[in-house]
């Protein structure tokens, strides 16, 4: 049963959170900061949002359409993803005289590039998290369809399997960073966060503001830099995901004036955050090349500001003139 105070509510803060995650990811890839959990935030958010939507669908119709769910995900994710893949394999090599190192295209066509560990062009490598997302969507859609009553147990099992796999990988010196099982804990905690929220659990904003600020500071300023070693490699994602789950739960209990201009601005940016993620490899690569070779700009902060502005414009245009036209078809799969 949905939390009655928030039934059918669109969580306005979630678009803002998407933008924050994208900004962190961009700053990390621009080498301004070192933070490995921008994608973790997205994975927790995905688990939360999709579970909320699936529960909402059950509440309204007493059923769940696997086909409709899959088509909505396909329409949102794949058109832009394959556009970037097409540019990388067929356009980029024509724009430079330098040798472009590409992965076998089959990994990208089958959305399994997260299992290709050989270094290749950054424009493509950044898409590994999209592959992880799609693999999770395929798994969780069957769970929503056939095992909805056991989502608590499934989510806990996802976390445990993730931790056990990480122990195995650490013992055998296996790189786990892009492996789907490594990130199952994030999706699982996102599901648990949504189930808690839907059951009526809430966070008292006034009483817990200090805790929220402390967790936010730890997760964003110190988590990656302060901790390392065997045990931390195993529990890194679960701990970060729990913190992100708390942040999501806290913010979903805040009511805000939707006409606030600052809020509206960041909410709008968050609406095309997926494009900002997919395009950032392309923009950072060519932005740095153009600025350094033709304008002699070497300051990393100037480079990043320029690249982010271009990224915002490109993502805005992509959303309104390409993605949105495809997203209109989602109405047939509601």
N, C-alpha and C positions, 0 to 999 in steps of 0.2 A: 504493500500500500504506500502510495507516495506521501511524502511529507506535505500535509495539507496547506501549510503556509507558503509552500513553493510549488504547488502543483501547476504544471504547464508553464512554469516560469522559464524564461531564457536567462541563463546566467550571464549577465552583462560583463562581469569581471573576467570571464573566461577568454574573451577576445583580447583584453588587456594583458592577461597572463601569456597568451600566445605571442603577443608582440614582445613581452619581456624575454621569453625564452628565445625568440628569434634574435633579439638584440644581443643576448649573451652568446649565442652561437656565432653570430657575426663577429663579435669582438674577439672571441677565441680563435676563429679561423683567420682573423686579421692580425693575430699575435699581439693584441693589445692586452689581453688578460689570458690566464691559463685556467680554464674551467671546463671540466669534462662532462658536465651534467645538464647541458642545455637540452639534449635529446631525451634525457631521463625525465625532465619536466614534461615534455611532449608525450612520452609514453604513459606516464601517470594520468595526464589529462585525457588522453585517448581512452584509457580504461574507464575513467570516471564518466566521461560524456556518453560513450557508447552504451554503457550499462544503464545510465539514467534514461537514455532514449529507448532502449529495449524494454525497460520496466514500464516506461510511460506507454509504449505500444501495447504491452500486455494489459495494462490498466484500462486502456480505452477499448481494446478489441478482443481481449482474452486469448490472443494468439500472437505469433511472431512470424513475419514473412522473411524467410531466409533469402529469397530471390530479390525482394525489394531492398533489403539491407545491403546485399552484395552489389546491386546496381547503383545504389546511392554512393557507396564507397568507390566503385569503379569510375563513376562520373566525376567524383571529386579529385581522385588521386591520379589516375592513369593518363588522362589527356596531357596534362602539363609534364608529367614524368617522362612520357615517351617523346614529347616535344624536345626536352632537354637532351635525351638520348640521341634523337635524330640530329640535333645541332652538333653534338659532340663527335659523332661518327662521320657525318657527311658535310658539315659546314666548316667547323673549326680547322680541320686539316688543310682546307683551302685558303685559310686566312693567314697562315704563317709558313715560313720556310723551315722552321724548326721541326724536328721529328716529334710527333705526338705519340705517346705510349698509351695504347688503348687495351682494355681487357677484352677477351673474347665476348662478342656481343650477346651470345646466348645467356650469359649471366644476367644481363640487364633486361633482356626480353622475357626471361622467366622469373624476374624479381628475386634472384638469389645472389646478387652481387656482394652481399654481406659475407659470403663464404669464399670470395676470391681475395686472397691475402697478398697478392703481388701488387706492389705500388704501380699506379698508372695515373692518368691525368686527373688533377684535383676536381675538375668540373664534374666528372663522373663519380669519383670516390665519395663525394659528399652525399650521394644518393643512397648510401648503404642503409640509412635509417628508414627510408621509404620502403625498402625491401623488408626490413624487420616489421614495420607497421602492417604491410600487406599480409605477411605470414601470420601475424597475430589476428588480423581481421578474419582470415580464413578459419583459424582455429576457434575463435570466440563466437563466430556466427553459428557454428554447429552447437556450441554450448548453450547459446541463447535459445536455439530452436528446440533442442532435445533434452537439455539438462538444466533448465532455468531454476528449478527448485534446489539445485545443488551448487549454485554460484559461489556461496561462501566457501564450501569445501574445495571447489575447483580453484578459487583464487588463492587459498592457503596452500594447496598442492602446487600451484605455479611458483609460489615463493620458495617452497621447500625444494622443488626440483631445480630451480635456479641456483640456490645455495649449494646443493649437492653437486651440480655440474661444475660450479666454480671451484669447489674443493678438488674435484677430479682434474680440472684443467690446470689449476695451480701446481698440483703435485706433478703433473706430466708436462709442465712448461708449455701449455697451449695458450695462444693468444685468444682471449675471450671477448675483447672489446666490442666486436661487431656481431658476435654470435647471438642468435635469437634467444636461446635459453638463458644467456646472461641477463637479458632484459625482461624475461618473463616475470621477474619479481616486481618490476615497475608497473607492468600492466595489471598484475594481480593485486597490488596495493591500490591501484586506481579503481579496480572493481570493488574492493573492500570499502574504500572511501565512499563510493556511490551507494553501496548497500547500507552502510551506516547512516548516510544522509537520508536515504529513502525510508529508513525505519523510524525516522523522527529524531535522530541524534543531531544535536546542534552545538555550536561553540558560542559561548557568551562573549561577545566582541569586547565589551568593556572590561570584563574581568580577566580576559586572556590577551589583551593587547601587548603587554610586556613580553609574554611568552612568544607571541607571534613575531615581534620585532627581534627577539633573541634568536629564534630559530632561523629567521630570514637572514640575519647577519652571519650566523655560523655557516649556513648552507651556501650563501653567495660569496662570502669573503674568505672563508677558511677551510672548507671541507676538502677540496682537492689538494691544497698546499700543505695542510697540517698533518694529514694522515697518510700513511703508506705501510707497506709490509704485507706479509702473507695473509694474515687474518683480515686486514682491511680490504684487500683485493676481493675477498670472498663476500664480505658484508657491505661493501661500498654502495652498490646499487640499492639494496633493501633499506639501508639507513637513509640515503638521500631521498628515496621514494617515499618513505614515511614522513619525512620533513615536508616534501612537496604535497603529500596528501593532506597534511595538517594545514598548510597554507591555502589549498583549494577549499577545504572545509570552512576555514575561518572567513575567507573572502566571500563565500557563497551565503554567509549569514549577514552580510553588510548590504543595507539598502542605500542606494545613492541617487542623487538627483541626476536623471538621465540627460538633463539639458546642460549640465556642467560642461563647458567647452573643452577643458583639459581632458576630461573623461571621454568625451565624444571623439576627440582627436585620436587618442591612443586606441580606442575601440575600433575606429575606422582602419587604423593601421593594422590592427590585429585581424581584420577580416580578410586581408590578402597576405597573411603571414606565411601560408604554404608556398606562395610564389616567391616570397622573400627568402625562404629556405632553399628552394630549388635553384633559383637564379644566382645565389650568392657566390657559388664557385666560379661561374662564368664572369660575373662582374668583378670579383676580386682579382682573378687572373688577368683579364684584359685591362681593367682599370689601372692596376699597378704597372703593367707593361707600357700602356700609353703615357701615363703620367711620368714615369721614370725615363723612358726613351725620348719622348718628344718635348717634355717640359722640365726635365731635370729635377722633379720633385722626389726627394728621398725621405722626408719626414714621415714616419709611419702614421702619425696622427692625422696629418693633412690627407694622406692617401686614404685612410679609413673614412674620414668625413666625406670626401668626394665619392668614394665607392658606395657609402651608405645612401647618400642622396640619389645617386644613379640607380641603385638597387630599389629604392622606394618608388621612383618614377617608373622604372621598368615593370615592377610588380603591380603597381596601380593600373598601368595600361594593359598588362596581361590579364588581370582580373576582370576589368570592365569590357575588354574587347575580344577576349578569347575564352577565359574560364567561365565567366558568368553566362555566356551564351550556351555553353554545355550544361552548366548547373541548372539552367531553366528546365531541363528534361527530368530533373529529380522529382518534380511535382507529379510525374506519372508513376512514381514508385514510393509514394507516401503511404 
